[in-house]
Amino acid sequence: MRKTAIIIPAALIVLAVGLSSIFIVDPRQKALVLQFGQVKQVVQTPGIGFKIPFIQDVVRYDGRILGLPTQPLEVTPLDDRRLVVDAFARWRITDLVKFREATGTQGIGFAQRRLENILNASTRQVLGSVPSNAVLSEDRTPLMNRIRDLAKREANALGVDVIDVRLTRTDLPEQNLSATFARMRAEREREAADEVARGKEAAQRVRAAADRTAVELTSAAQKQADVIRGEADAKRNAIYAEAFGKDPEFFAFTRSLSTYEKALKGDNSTIVLTPRSEFFNYLNSDMGVAKPAPAAPAAGQ
């Protein structure tokens, strides 16, 4: 009985010591075996590991890719137009020994604070070297790659690797929105006024060209009409001259008839003439031959 009482506690002690010398590393983790704060073993593969019980400790770290959203950051691009930027980084631990030396016992929480400071400084440096239009454009991939590369170099001292950086938001500060919108509205109104002015100028040019074309066409038509009218008048006068040369009396007769027709054509025309006027020579003739008007009686007859 006395031996049994001694063997059982001894076995339990051996079992406890044996179990305390075994540790398990999850596939999502990496581990360091520390002895009095010094790194004795780096375990980066999942499985079962061994350590010296009560002397060595195991510290586990997340081996997955981690995310780091930053707080809104105000930056000033080249054109002094302040912007508020949010970034998001993806990172992971690559050197456990260096990471332990840089972060001490605070681990990932301390590393994230340091990474956020590095990311903010890199963002300010990169975005401060370009105008605001480049920051606000849809294609910001080159800028994000520059921020990532700069942050990667700075974060190497922590034993971590910055895999990717994304700018999730780029806006104007609240106090600048009203002034910016007013300036944008003024620019659009000026552009609209310029377009209206150019439209009016183009319309005036079209209208002037149309008026000039109308004047030219009218002038050409008038010139052609005058030429035709002149040629007709010349031909008419030639015919009259030829007729007058053949029979002057008949020519005078026809001209008188034409004159009668024109003079007596109006409905309200009133003509007051003496019967002895030359206008009625052919009307006083029996045969249509003009007779000289009778002489006025002498005085005293």
C-alpha positions as CSV (number, residue, x, y, z in Angstrom):
1,M,0.0,0.0,0.0
2,R,2.8,2.4,0.8
3,K,4.4,1.7,-2.6
4,T,1.1,2.3,-4.3
5,A,0.7,5.6,-2.5
6,I,4.1,6.7,-3.7
7,I,3.8,5.4,-7.3
8,I,0.5,7.1,-8.1
9,P,1.6,10.6,-7.2
10,A,4.9,10.1,-9.0
11,A,3.1,8.9,-12.1
12,L,0.8,11.9,-11.9
13,I,3.8,14.2,-11.6
14,V,5.5,12.6,-14.6
15,L,2.3,12.8,-16.6
16,A,1.9,16.5,-15.8
17,V,5.6,17.2,-16.7
18,G,5.2,15.2,-19.9
19,L,2.0,17.1,-20.9
20,S,3.6,20.5,-20.0
21,S,6.4,19.7,-22.4
22,I,4.0,19.3,-25.3
23,F,2.4,22.2,-27.2
24,I,0.2,22.3,-30.3
25,V,0.4,24.9,-33.0
26,D,-2.9,25.6,-34.9
27,P,-2.7,25.9,-38.7
28,R,-3.7,29.5,-38.4
29,Q,-0.8,30.3,-36.0
30,K,2.9,30.6,-35.7
31,A,4.7,30.2,-32.4
32,L,7.9,31.1,-30.6
33,V,9.5,29.1,-27.8
34,L,11.0,31.4,-25.2
35,Q,13.4,30.7,-22.4
36,F,13.7,33.5,-19.9
37,G,12.5,35.9,-22.6
38,Q,15.0,34.7,-25.2
39,V,13.9,33.0,-28.4
40,K,14.9,29.4,-28.5
41,Q,12.7,28.0,-31.2
42,V,10.6,29.3,-34.1
43,V,7.6,27.1,-35.1
44,Q,6.0,28.1,-38.4
45,T,4.4,24.8,-39.3
46,P,1.3,23.4,-37.6
47,G,1.5,20.4,-35.4
48,I,2.9,19.2,-32.1
49,G,6.0,20.7,-30.6
50,F,8.1,20.1,-27.5
51,K,9.6,22.4,-24.9
52,I,11.3,22.2,-21.5
53,P,8.5,22.4,-19.0
54,F,8.5,25.2,-16.4
55,I,11.5,26.8,-18.1
56,Q,10.4,27.5,-21.6
57,D,7.1,29.3,-22.7
58,V,5.3,29.2,-26.0
59,V,4.0,32.5,-27.5
60,R,1.6,32.2,-30.4
61,Y,0.9,34.7,-33.1
62,D,-1.7,34.9,-35.8
63,G,-0.2,33.7,-39.1
64,R,-3.0,34.8,-41.4
65,I,-3.3,37.9,-43.5
66,L,-4.7,40.6,-41.2
67,G,-6.6,43.8,-42.0
68,L,-5.9,47.3,-40.8
69,P,-8.5,50.1,-41.3
70,T,-7.1,53.5,-40.6
71,Q,-8.9,56.5,-39.0
72,P,-9.9,59.4,-41.4
73,L,-6.8,61.3,-42.3
74,E,-6.6,64.9,-43.6
75,V,-4.0,65.4,-46.4
76,T,-2.9,68.4,-48.4
77,P,-2.1,67.7,-52.1
78,L,0.1,69.9,-54.3
79,D,-2.7,72.4,-55.1
80,D,-3.4,73.0,-51.3
81,R,-6.9,71.6,-51.6
82,R,-7.3,69.6,-48.4
83,L,-8.8,66.2,-48.5
84,V,-10.0,63.6,-46.0
85,V,-8.7,60.1,-46.8
86,D,-9.5,56.6,-45.4
87,A,-7.1,53.7,-46.1
88,F,-7.2,50.0,-45.5
89,A,-4.1,47.8,-45.4
90,R,-3.6,44.0,-45.5
91,W,-0.5,42.7,-43.7
92,R,1.0,39.6,-42.1
93,I,3.9,38.6,-39.9
94,T,6.9,37.3,-41.9
95,D,9.7,37.3,-39.3
96,L,8.6,36.1,-35.9
97,V,12.0,36.9,-34.2
98,K,12.1,40.5,-35.5
99,F,8.4,40.9,-34.7
100,R,8.9,39.8,-31.1
101,E,11.9,42.1,-30.7
102,A,9.9,45.1,-32.1
103,T,6.7,44.6,-30.3
104,G,7.7,42.9,-27.1
105,T,4.9,41.4,-25.0
106,Q,2.3,43.7,-26.6
107,G,2.2,41.7,-29.8
108,I,-0.3,42.4,-32.6
109,G,-2.0,45.4,-30.9
110,F,1.2,47.3,-30.7
111,A,2.1,46.3,-34.3
112,Q,-1.2,47.6,-35.6
113,R,-0.7,51.0,-33.9
114,R,2.8,51.2,-35.4
115,L,1.5,50.2,-38.8
116,E,-1.2,52.8,-38.7
117,N,1.4,55.5,-38.0
118,I,3.5,54.2,-40.9
119,L,0.5,54.0,-43.2
120,N,-0.6,57.6,-42.4
121,A,2.9,58.9,-42.9
122,S,3.2,57.1,-46.3
123,T,-0.2,58.3,-47.4
124,R,0.6,61.9,-46.5
125,Q,3.9,61.7,-48.4
126,V,2.5,60.2,-51.5
127,L,-0.7,62.2,-51.8
128,G,1.1,65.4,-50.9
129,S,3.3,65.0,-54.1
130,V,0.3,65.0,-56.5
131,P,-2.6,67.4,-57.3
132,S,-6.0,66.8,-55.8
133,N,-7.4,65.8,-59.2
134,A,-5.1,62.7,-59.3
135,V,-6.3,61.7,-55.8
136,L,-10.0,62.2,-56.7
137,S,-9.8,60.4,-60.0
138,E,-11.2,56.9,-60.5
139,D,-7.9,55.3,-61.3
140,R,-5.8,55.6,-58.1
141,T,-4.0,52.3,-58.4
142,P,-0.5,53.9,-59.0
143,L,-0.9,56.1,-55.9
144,M,-2.0,53.1,-53.8
145,N,0.9,51.0,-55.0
146,R,3.3,53.8,-54.1
147,I,1.8,54.0,-50.6
148,R,2.1,50.2,-50.3
149,D,5.8,50.1,-51.4
150,L,6.7,53.0,-49.0
151,A,4.9,51.4,-46.1
152,K,6.4,48.0,-46.9
153,R,9.9,49.4,-46.5
154,E,9.1,51.1,-43.2
155,A,7.2,48.1,-41.8
156,N,10.1,45.7,-42.6
157,A,11.7,46.7,-39.3
158,L,8.6,45.3,-37.5
159,G,9.0,41.9,-39.2
160,V,5.8,42.3,-41.1
161,D,4.9,42.6,-44.8
162,V,2.4,45.1,-46.1
163,I,0.6,43.2,-48.9
164,D,-1.8,45.8,-50.1
165,V,-3.1,49.3,-49.4
166,R,-6.4,50.7,-50.6
167,L,-7.9,54.2,-50.4
168,T,-11.5,53.6,-49.4
169,R,-12.6,57.2,-49.3
170,T,-11.4,60.5,-50.6
171,D,-13.6,63.5,-49.7
172,L,-13.4,67.1,-48.9
173,P,-13.6,68.3,-45.3
174,E,-17.1,69.2,-44.1
175,Q,-16.1,72.9,-43.7
176,N,-14.9,73.1,-47.3
177,L,-17.8,71.4,-49.0
178,S,-20.0,74.6,-49.2
179,A,-17.2,76.7,-50.6
180,T,-16.2,73.9,-53.0
181,F,-19.8,73.4,-54.3
182,A,-20.1,77.2,-54.7
183,R,-16.9,77.3,-56.8
184,M,-18.0,74.3,-58.8
185,R,-21.4,75.9,-59.4
186,A,-19.7,79.2,-60.5
187,E,-17.4,77.3,-62.9
188,R,-20.4,75.4,-64.4
189,E,-22.3,78.7,-64.8
190,R,-19.3,80.3,-66.5
191,E,-19.0,77.4,-68.8
192,A,-22.7,77.5,-69.6
193,A,-22.5,81.3,-70.3
194,D,-19.5,80.7,-72.6
195,E,-21.5,78.0,-74.5
196,V,-24.5,80.4,-74.8
197,A,-22.2,83.2,-76.0
198,R,-20.6,80.9,-78.6
199,G,-24.0,79.7,-79.7
200,K,-25.2,83.3,-80.2
201,E,-22.0,84.1,-82.1
202,A,-22.5,81.1,-84.3
203,A,-26.2,82.0,-84.9
204,Q,-25.2,85.6,-85.7
205,R,-22.6,84.3,-88.2
206,V,-25.2,82.0,-89.8
207,R,-27.8,84.8,-89.9
208,A,-25.3,87.3,-91.4
209,A,-24.3,84.7,-94.0
210,A,-27.9,84.0,-94.9
211,D,-28.7,87.8,-95.2
212,R,-25.7,88.3,-97.3
213,T,-26.7,85.4,-99.6
214,A,-30.2,86.7,-99.8
215,V,-28.9,90.2,-100.8
216,E,-26.6,88.7,-103.4
217,L,-29.4,86.5,-104.8
218,T,-31.8,89.5,-104.9
219,S,-29.2,91.7,-106.5
220,A,-28.4,89.1,-109.1
221,A,-32.1,88.6,-109.8
222,Q,-32.7,92.3,-110.0
223,K,-29.8,92.8,-112.3
224,Q,-31.0,90.0,-114.6
225,A,-34.5,91.5,-114.5
226,D,-33.2,94.9,-115.4
227,V,-31.2,93.4,-118.3
228,I,-34.2,91.6,-119.6
229,R,-36.4,94.6,-119.2
230,G,-33.9,96.8,-120.9
231,E,-33.6,94.4,-123.8
232,A,-37.4,94.2,-124.1
233,D,-37.6,98.0,-124.0
234,A,-35.0,98.2,-126.7
235,K,-36.8,95.7,-128.8
236,R,-40.1,97.5,-128.3
237,N,-38.6,100.8,-129.2
238,A,-37.1,99.2,-132.3
239,I,-40.5,97.9,-133.3
240,Y,-42.1,101.3,-132.7
241,A,-39.4,103.0,-134.7
242,E,-39.8,100.6,-137.6
243,A,-43.6,101.1,-137.5
244,F,-43.2,104.9,-137.3
245,G,-40.9,104.8,-140.3
246,K,-43.4,102.8,-142.4
247,D,-46.5,104.8,-141.6
248,P,-46.1,107.8,-139.3
249,E,-49.8,108.6,-139.4
250,F,-50.9,105.0,-138.3
251,F,-48.2,105.0,-135.6
252,A,-49.6,108.3,-134.2
253,F,-53.1,106.9,-134.4
254,T,-52.2,103.7,-132.4
255,R,-50.3,105.7,-129.9
256,S,-53.3,108.0,-129.4
257,L,-55.6,105.0,-128.9
258,S,-53.3,103.6,-126.3
259,T,-53.3,106.9,-124.6
260,Y,-57.1,107.0,-124.6
261,E,-57.3,103.5,-123.1
262,K,-54.9,104.4,-120.3
263,A,-56.5,107.8,-119.6
264,L,-60.1,106.6,-119.6
265,K,-59.5,103.3,-117.9
266,G,-60.0,104.4,-114.2
267,D,-63.5,104.2,-112.7
268,N,-63.1,107.4,-110.8
269,S,-61.0,109.3,-113.4
270,T,-62.2,112.9,-114.2
271,I,-60.5,114.8,-117.1
272,V,-61.4,118.4,-117.8
273,L,-60.1,119.4,-121.3
274,T,-61.3,121.8,-124.0
275,P,-62.8,120.0,-127.0
276,R,-60.3,121.8,-129.2
277,S,-57.4,120.0,-127.4
278,E,-55.0,117.9,-129.4
279,F,-55.9,115.0,-127.2
280,F,-59.3,114.7,-129.0
281,N,-57.9,115.0,-132.6
282,Y,-58.8,111.4,-133.4
283,L,-62.1,111.5,-131.5
284,N,-63.2,114.4,-133.6
285,S,-62.3,112.7,-136.9
286,D,-64.9,110.8,-138.9
287,M,-62.4,108.5,-140.6
288,G,-60.0,108.2,-137.7
289,V,-57.7,110.8,-139.2
290,A,-56.6,113.6,-137.1
291,K,-57.9,117.0,-138.2
292,P,-56.5,120.2,-137.1
293,A,-58.5,121.9,-134.4
294,P,-60.8,124.7,-135.8
295,A,-59.4,128.1,-135.3
296,A,-61.0,130.3,-132.7
297,P,-63.2,133.0,-134.3
298,A,-61.6,136.4,-134.7
299,A,-62.6,139.1,-132.4
300,G,-65.6,141.0,-133.5
301,Q,-66.9,138.1,-135.9
